[in-house]
Amino acid sequence: MSNTKYRSFAITCRLFVTMILLALALSNATAVHSRSQTASTSLRDQVSPQHVAAVTYYVSSSAGDDGNAGTSPAAPFRSIAKVNSLALQPGDAVRFLCGDVWRGEMLRITRSGSLTGTLTFGSYPDPACADKPILSGSQPITGWTLHAGQIWRVDLDAIGNTTRFSGTQGINQLFRNGVRLGIGRWPNLDAPDGGYSTIDGYPAANQITDVELPAVDWTGATAHIKGMRWYILNRNVTGDSGNTLILNADISCYGGSCAGWGFWLDSHIATLDRDGEWYYDPTARRVYLFSLTDPNQSAFEASVVLNGESENLGGIILGRHLYQHVQYVVIDNLHIRNWFDNGITTPVNLEKDENSHVVIRNCAIRDVDSAGINLSTWVWNASANGNGYNGWRGGRYITITNNLIERPNHFGINSFARLSLFEDNVIRDIGLIANLNRSGMGCRVTDGEGQCTEDGDGIRMVVSNDGAYTSNGVTVRFNRIERSGYNGVDVFGLNNTFNRNVIDRACYSKGDCGAVRVYGGLAQNIIFTGNIFLNSIGNTDGAIPTYDPLFGFGLYLDQNAANITVTNNTIAGATHTGLLFQATTGSALGNTLFRNADATDWSSQVSIGASPAYVSNFINNIMLGVRANTFTLSASDSSRLGTSNQNRFYHANRADHISSVTQRTLAQWQSYSGKDMASTELVSATLNSAVLFYNDSKTPKTFALVQPYKDLNGAPVSGSLTLAPFTSRILIPNGVAPYRAFLPAAR
């Protein structure tokens, strides 16, 4: 898998030191606990160390003081550092004042609640306030001076900035008046081919040549290289010789040579030529900005890159790195924004067990450089506590509900979690090219393509070892995912259920992906019911001509996934294939496939690959295609289908719209396969104007029809149309063209 044990050596090295520290910590645990209780004498019973009553703590950055008792809104604490020091007990609550902002302080949750008393972090005075308390990873940046032309600069170590940025690794995001600015890049985004320049030569594995390179020394820049439709490599430029860039590590592009593939450069002052573009010089600790107006007249903030392992850092951290997990914790109604890494995260390592019974609800997570929510930690010494083997985990009984995640650069939710629920979340604008900075979509500067292919997923459900402890038994329902750079959801585990989700414009930045991709032999026993998958783009900017056609799928079932049940879903507008069973087994019943395959020749509404692909039941599906060089159904041969019947085949421009060994009409397919004897077809130009109505809400929805329609059976429909939740219906405008009545196909 893409997230392998790349930290195992470091973990082994830490192990001996950690065990010594742990032994010392355990030997003093009673004393530490006692001292913690004594330090809170105004809050707890001084005689008994037992937790006798739940305590609510209040925190206000605008009106608090860490010298206060903190137990009333009238005397709140001020800092998150104070919160991190509290000896919290089951049933306690920490509440942050609505509208207040805390900058550059990570909330470290290292204590647990219990089955009878959760530990809650939320807001006051209204636990559901719209102006949520903000945990910001950015600091104000001031003191711009003109550098040259329209380029301005500011030093992080200058008076006014040094107290905010001293001892840090600089910045990686810049905001003007609350809006994230795009990093400078060459070529610009509006250049041809989506802002990619073309590699003209590949003289060595770590070198690329481009005759269009501006005549400057690009040493120190970062190159982002399209190696195939599904990955974008990151490399540092360590030398520049004429039109040849020397990179810090080898690159690998599909087909063997990187000539013809696309790339762009950033993190260099020569890229600054558009208003709002910026560049950070880490050596000088200086920020450069191209601005048409005096930047001192605007409010600027920058995401502070804090010291330490990046995966251990985020706005909120669940667990103590190298030590204990947490359980029975609720995070409610907080706004986490502008963090240089993750929004809410687990630490890199936990000992003995993973987090459990954690609820993240009603939160907003915006503009983070990595994952909105990162549930990925290496559990070590697990066998000592009877919790299975060492390996990557994401927690069990994790509930993520009703959150808004916007504009993360790597993932919306990155998860190894199991036995969990992801519900009613809105996740959008993940891994968009316009938002990326030096880290790109997350591929490290020394990784091969195999370790960064999933970057840009809305939700990534990844597995470790045999899958029993990761991405197993997760329910994903009522979520809305819009504009994900790669797959809307990437699924590698087993026993998962996807119910009534809406995924729109997946594959926004990369191609060969889908609204949902299910991948690999551990992906088994997965159910898709009542979902709506729309407009999978399959972006191919920067690809060589062979791979330039858009390549997006609706439901992409791939590489030995098994027993996948696809029922009553609507899949529309995928540029390649709507429903693909590729080396995958399962069933498909009652689905609507509408105008997929409109951008790529010889693609289909439904495609079933060669063995071991097998669809045991293919029943009552609607397939409507329009493009002449595409099909309703494509099967490598009829043996790839078990029972296939009561399906409806519609095509606007092709009579032989079923492909199996050769192209066939429905009657020919029936004769050849002995299947679909009660299925029907319609081939008519009227289908060019067919319209899909869909209800992507939890309540019935009524559409006012501005003109008369006919349904696919030829029955008139006018006035209004009411649809049940998460259903769809195809209608044809009446009177647009001659219409042939819908009749059963000849037997």
NORZI-V921980 format. One record per residue. N is the residue number from 1. BURIAL is 1 if it has 16 or more other C-alpha atoms within 10 Angstrom, else 0. Layout:
BEGIN
n=N burial=BURIAL
n=N burial=BURIAL
END
This chain:
BEGIN
n=1 burial=0
n=2 burial=1
n=3 burial=0
n=4 burial=0
n=5 burial=0
n=6 burial=0
n=7 burial=0
n=8 burial=0
n=9 burial=0
n=10 burial=0
n=11 burial=1
n=12 burial=0
n=13 burial=0
n=14 burial=0
n=15 burial=0
n=16 burial=0
n=17 burial=0
n=18 burial=1
n=19 burial=0
n=20 burial=0
n=21 burial=0
n=22 burial=0
n=23 burial=0
n=24 burial=0
n=25 burial=0
n=26 burial=0
n=27 burial=0
n=28 burial=0
n=29 burial=0
n=30 burial=0
n=31 burial=0
n=32 burial=0
n=33 burial=0
n=34 burial=0
n=35 burial=0
n=36 burial=1
n=37 burial=1
n=38 burial=1
n=39 burial=0
n=40 burial=0
n=41 burial=0
n=42 burial=0
n=43 burial=1
n=44 burial=1
n=45 burial=0
n=46 burial=0
n=47 burial=0
n=48 burial=0
n=49 burial=0
n=50 burial=0
n=51 burial=0
n=52 burial=0
n=53 burial=0
n=54 burial=1
n=55 burial=1
n=56 burial=1
n=57 burial=1
n=58 burial=1
n=59 burial=1
n=60 burial=1
n=61 burial=1
n=62 burial=0
n=63 burial=0
n=64 burial=1
n=65 burial=1
n=66 burial=1
n=67 burial=0
n=68 burial=0
n=69 burial=1
n=70 burial=1
n=71 burial=1
n=72 burial=0
n=73 burial=1
n=74 burial=0
n=75 burial=1
n=76 burial=1
n=77 burial=1
n=78 burial=1
n=79 burial=1
n=80 burial=1
n=81 burial=0
n=82 burial=0
n=83 burial=1
n=84 burial=1
n=85 burial=0
n=86 burial=1
n=87 burial=1
n=88 burial=1
n=89 burial=1
n=90 burial=1
n=91 burial=1
n=92 burial=1
n=93 burial=1
n=94 burial=1
n=95 burial=1
n=96 burial=1
n=97 burial=1
n=98 burial=1
n=99 burial=1
n=100 burial=1
n=101 burial=1
n=102 burial=1
n=103 burial=1
n=104 burial=1
n=105 burial=1
n=106 burial=1
n=107 burial=1
n=108 burial=1
n=109 burial=1
n=110 burial=1
n=111 burial=1
n=112 burial=1
n=113 burial=1
n=114 burial=0
n=115 burial=0
n=116 burial=0
n=117 burial=1
n=118 burial=1
n=119 burial=1
n=120 burial=1
n=121 burial=1
n=122 burial=1
n=123 burial=1
n=124 burial=1
n=125 burial=0
n=126 burial=0
n=127 burial=1
n=128 burial=1
n=129 burial=0
n=130 burial=0
n=131 burial=0
n=132 burial=1
n=133 burial=1
n=134 burial=1
n=135 burial=1
n=136 burial=1
n=137 burial=1
n=138 burial=1
n=139 burial=1
n=140 burial=1
n=141 burial=1
n=142 burial=1
n=143 burial=0
n=144 burial=1
n=145 burial=0
n=146 burial=1
n=147 burial=0
n=148 burial=0
n=149 burial=0
n=150 burial=1
n=151 burial=1
n=152 burial=1
n=153 burial=1
n=154 burial=1
n=155 burial=1
n=156 burial=1
n=157 burial=1
n=158 burial=0
n=159 burial=0
n=160 burial=0
n=161 burial=1
n=162 burial=0
n=163 burial=0
n=164 burial=1
n=165 burial=1
n=166 burial=0
n=167 burial=0
n=168 burial=0
n=169 burial=0
n=170 burial=1
n=171 burial=1
n=172 burial=1
n=173 burial=1
n=174 burial=1
n=175 burial=1
n=176 burial=1
n=177 burial=0
n=178 burial=0
n=179 burial=0
n=180 burial=1
n=181 burial=1
n=182 burial=1
n=183 burial=1
n=184 burial=1
n=185 burial=1
n=186 burial=1
n=187 burial=1
n=188 burial=1
n=189 burial=0
n=190 burial=0
n=191 burial=0
n=192 burial=0
n=193 burial=0
n=194 burial=1
n=195 burial=1
n=196 burial=1
n=197 burial=1
n=198 burial=1
n=199 burial=1
n=200 burial=1
n=201 burial=1
n=202 burial=1
n=203 burial=0
n=204 burial=0
n=205 burial=1
n=206 burial=1
n=207 burial=1
n=208 burial=1
n=209 burial=1
n=210 burial=1
n=211 burial=0
n=212 burial=0
n=213 burial=1
n=214 burial=0
n=215 burial=0
n=216 burial=0
n=217 burial=1
n=218 burial=1
n=219 burial=1
n=220 burial=1
n=221 burial=1
n=222 burial=1
n=223 burial=1
n=224 burial=1
n=225 burial=1
n=226 burial=1
n=227 burial=1
n=228 burial=1
n=229 burial=1
n=230 burial=1
n=231 burial=1
n=232 burial=1
n=233 burial=1
n=234 burial=1
n=235 burial=1
n=236 burial=1
n=237 burial=1
n=238 burial=0
n=239 burial=1
n=240 burial=1
n=241 burial=0
n=242 burial=0
n=243 burial=1
n=244 burial=1
n=245 burial=1
n=246 burial=1
n=247 burial=1
n=248 burial=1
n=249 burial=1
n=250 burial=0
n=251 burial=1
n=252 burial=1
n=253 burial=1
n=254 burial=0
n=255 burial=0
n=256 burial=0
n=257 burial=1
n=258 burial=1
n=259 burial=1
n=260 burial=1
n=261 burial=1
n=262 burial=1
n=263 burial=1
n=264 burial=1
n=265 burial=1
n=266 burial=1
n=267 burial=1
n=268 burial=1
n=269 burial=1
n=270 burial=1
n=271 burial=1
n=272 burial=1
n=273 burial=1
n=274 burial=1
n=275 burial=1
n=276 burial=1
n=277 burial=1
n=278 burial=1
n=279 burial=1
n=280 burial=1
n=281 burial=1
n=282 burial=0
n=283 burial=0
n=284 burial=0
n=285 burial=1
n=286 burial=1
n=287 burial=1
n=288 burial=1
n=289 burial=1
n=290 burial=1
n=291 burial=1
n=292 burial=0
n=293 burial=0
n=294 burial=0
n=295 burial=1
n=296 burial=0
n=297 burial=0
n=298 burial=0
n=299 burial=0
n=300 burial=1
n=301 burial=1
n=302 burial=1
n=303 burial=1
n=304 burial=1
n=305 burial=1
n=306 burial=1
n=307 burial=0
n=308 burial=0
n=309 burial=0
n=310 burial=0
n=311 burial=1
n=312 burial=1
n=313 burial=1
n=314 burial=1
n=315 burial=1
n=316 burial=1
n=317 burial=1
n=318 burial=1
n=319 burial=1
n=320 burial=1
n=321 burial=1
n=322 burial=1
n=323 burial=1
n=324 burial=1
n=325 burial=1
n=326 burial=1
n=327 burial=1
n=328 burial=1
n=329 burial=1
n=330 burial=1
n=331 burial=1
n=332 burial=1
n=333 burial=1
n=334 burial=1
n=335 burial=1
n=336 burial=1
n=337 burial=1
n=338 burial=1
n=339 burial=1
n=340 burial=1
n=341 burial=1
n=342 burial=1
n=343 burial=1
n=344 burial=1
n=345 burial=1
n=346 burial=1
n=347 burial=1
n=348 burial=1
n=349 burial=1
n=350 burial=1
n=351 burial=1
n=352 burial=1
n=353 burial=1
n=354 burial=1
n=355 burial=1
n=356 burial=1
n=357 burial=1
n=358 burial=1
n=359 burial=1
n=360 burial=1
n=361 burial=1
n=362 burial=1
n=363 burial=1
n=364 burial=1
n=365 burial=1
n=366 burial=1
n=367 burial=1
n=368 burial=1
n=369 burial=1
n=370 burial=1
n=371 burial=1
n=372 burial=1
n=373 burial=1
n=374 burial=1
n=375 burial=1
n=376 burial=1
n=377 burial=1
n=378 burial=1
n=379 burial=1
n=380 burial=1
n=381 burial=1
n=382 burial=1
n=383 burial=0
n=384 burial=0
n=385 burial=0
n=386 burial=0
n=387 burial=0
n=388 burial=1
n=389 burial=1
n=390 burial=1
n=391 burial=1
n=392 burial=1
n=393 burial=1
n=394 burial=1
n=395 burial=1
n=396 burial=1
n=397 burial=1
n=398 burial=1
n=399 burial=1
n=400 burial=1
n=401 burial=1
n=402 burial=1
n=403 burial=1
n=404 burial=1
n=405 burial=1
n=406 burial=1
n=407 burial=1
n=408 burial=1
n=409 burial=1
n=410 burial=1
n=411 burial=1
n=412 burial=1
n=413 burial=1
n=414 burial=1
n=415 burial=1
n=416 burial=1
n=417 burial=1
n=418 burial=1
n=419 burial=1
n=420 burial=1
n=421 burial=1
n=422 burial=1
n=423 burial=1
n=424 burial=1
n=425 burial=1
n=426 burial=1
n=427 burial=1
n=428 burial=1
n=429 burial=1
n=430 burial=1
n=431 burial=1
n=432 burial=1
n=433 burial=1
n=434 burial=0
n=435 burial=1
n=436 burial=1
n=437 burial=1
n=438 burial=1
n=439 burial=1
n=440 burial=1
n=441 burial=1
n=442 burial=1
n=443 burial=1
n=444 burial=0
n=445 burial=1
n=446 burial=0
n=447 burial=0
n=448 burial=1
n=449 burial=1
n=450 burial=0
n=451 burial=1
n=452 burial=1
n=453 burial=1
n=454 burial=1
n=455 burial=1
n=456 burial=1
n=457 burial=1
n=458 burial=1
n=459 burial=1
n=460 burial=1
n=461 burial=1
n=462 burial=1
n=463 burial=1
n=464 burial=1
n=465 burial=0
n=466 burial=0
n=467 burial=1
n=468 burial=0
n=469 burial=1
n=470 burial=1
n=471 burial=1
n=472 burial=1
n=473 burial=1
n=474 burial=1
n=475 burial=1
n=476 burial=1
n=477 burial=1
n=478 burial=1
n=479 burial=1
n=480 burial=1
n=481 burial=1
n=482 burial=1
n=483 burial=1
n=484 burial=1
n=485 burial=1
n=486 burial=1
n=487 burial=1
n=488 burial=1
n=489 burial=1
n=490 burial=1
n=491 burial=1
n=492 burial=1
n=493 burial=1
n=494 burial=1
n=495 burial=1
n=496 burial=1
n=497 burial=1
n=498 burial=1
n=499 burial=1
n=500 burial=1
n=501 burial=1
n=502 burial=1
n=503 burial=1
n=504 burial=1
n=505 burial=1
n=506 burial=1
n=507 burial=1
n=508 burial=1
n=509 burial=1
n=510 burial=1
n=511 burial=1
n=512 burial=1
n=513 burial=1
n=514 burial=1
n=515 burial=1
n=516 burial=1
n=517 burial=1
n=518 burial=1
n=519 burial=1
n=520 burial=1
n=521 burial=1
n=522 burial=1
n=523 burial=1
n=524 burial=1
n=525 burial=1
n=526 burial=1
n=527 burial=1
n=528 burial=1
n=529 burial=1
n=530 burial=1
n=531 burial=1
n=532 burial=1
n=533 burial=1
n=534 burial=1
n=535 burial=1
n=536 burial=1
n=537 burial=1
n=538 burial=1
n=539 burial=1
n=540 burial=1
n=541 burial=1
n=542 burial=1
n=543 burial=1
n=544 burial=1
n=545 burial=0
n=546 burial=0
n=547 burial=1
n=548 burial=1
n=549 burial=1
n=550 burial=1
n=551 burial=1
n=552 burial=1
n=553 burial=1
n=554 burial=1
n=555 burial=1
n=556 burial=1
n=557 burial=1
n=558 burial=1
n=559 burial=1
n=560 burial=1
n=561 burial=1
n=562 burial=1
n=563 burial=1
n=564 burial=1
n=565 burial=1
n=566 burial=1
n=567 burial=1
n=568 burial=1
n=569 burial=1
n=570 burial=1
n=571 burial=1
n=572 burial=1
n=573 burial=1
n=574 burial=1
n=575 burial=1
n=576 burial=1
n=577 burial=1
n=578 burial=1
n=579 burial=1
n=580 burial=1
n=581 burial=1
n=582 burial=1
n=583 burial=1
n=584 burial=1
n=585 burial=1
n=586 burial=1
n=587 burial=1
n=588 burial=1
n=589 burial=1
n=590 burial=1
n=591 burial=1
n=592 burial=1
n=593 burial=1
n=594 burial=1
n=595 burial=1
n=596 burial=1
n=597 burial=1
n=598 burial=1
n=599 burial=1
n=600 burial=1
n=601 burial=0
n=602 burial=1
n=603 burial=1
n=604 burial=1
n=605 burial=1
n=606 burial=1
n=607 burial=1
n=608 burial=1
n=609 burial=1
n=610 burial=1
n=611 burial=0
n=612 burial=1
n=613 burial=1
n=614 burial=1
n=615 burial=1
n=616 burial=1
n=617 burial=1
n=618 burial=1
n=619 burial=1
n=620 burial=1
n=621 burial=1
n=622 burial=1
n=623 burial=1
n=624 burial=1
n=625 burial=1
n=626 burial=1
n=627 burial=1
n=628 burial=0
n=629 burial=1
n=630 burial=1
n=631 burial=1
n=632 burial=1
n=633 burial=1
n=634 burial=1
n=635 burial=1
n=636 burial=1
n=637 burial=1
n=638 burial=1
n=639 burial=0
n=640 burial=1
n=641 burial=1
n=642 burial=0
n=643 burial=0
n=644 burial=1
n=645 burial=1
n=646 burial=1
n=647 burial=1
n=648 burial=1
n=649 burial=1
n=650 burial=1
n=651 burial=1
n=652 burial=1
n=653 burial=1
n=654 burial=1
n=655 burial=1
n=656 burial=1
n=657 burial=1
n=658 burial=1
n=659 burial=1
n=660 burial=1
n=661 burial=0
n=662 burial=0
n=663 burial=1
n=664 burial=1
n=665 burial=1
n=666 burial=1
n=667 burial=1
n=668 burial=0
n=669 burial=1
n=670 burial=1
n=671 burial=0
n=672 burial=0
n=673 burial=1
n=674 burial=0
n=675 burial=1
n=676 burial=1
n=677 burial=1
n=678 burial=1
n=679 burial=1
n=680 burial=1
n=681 burial=1
n=682 burial=1
n=683 burial=1
n=684 burial=1
n=685 burial=1
n=686 burial=1
n=687 burial=1
n=688 burial=1
n=689 burial=0
n=690 burial=1
n=691 burial=1
n=692 burial=1
n=693 burial=0
n=694 burial=1
n=695 burial=1
n=696 burial=1
n=697 burial=1
n=698 burial=0
n=699 burial=0
n=700 burial=0
n=701 burial=1
n=702 burial=0
n=703 burial=0
n=704 burial=0
n=705 burial=0
n=706 burial=0
n=707 burial=0
n=708 burial=0
n=709 burial=1
n=710 burial=1
n=711 burial=1
n=712 burial=1
n=713 burial=0
n=714 burial=1
n=715 burial=0
n=716 burial=0
n=717 burial=1
n=718 burial=0
n=719 burial=0
n=720 burial=0
n=721 burial=0
n=722 burial=0
n=723 burial=1
n=724 burial=0
n=725 burial=1
n=726 burial=1
n=727 burial=1
n=728 burial=1
n=729 burial=1
n=730 burial=1
n=731 burial=1
n=732 burial=1
n=733 burial=1
n=734 burial=1
n=735 burial=0
n=736 burial=0
n=737 burial=0
n=738 burial=0
n=739 burial=0
n=740 burial=0
n=741 burial=0
n=742 burial=0
n=743 burial=0
n=744 burial=0
n=745 burial=1
n=746 burial=0
n=747 burial=0
END
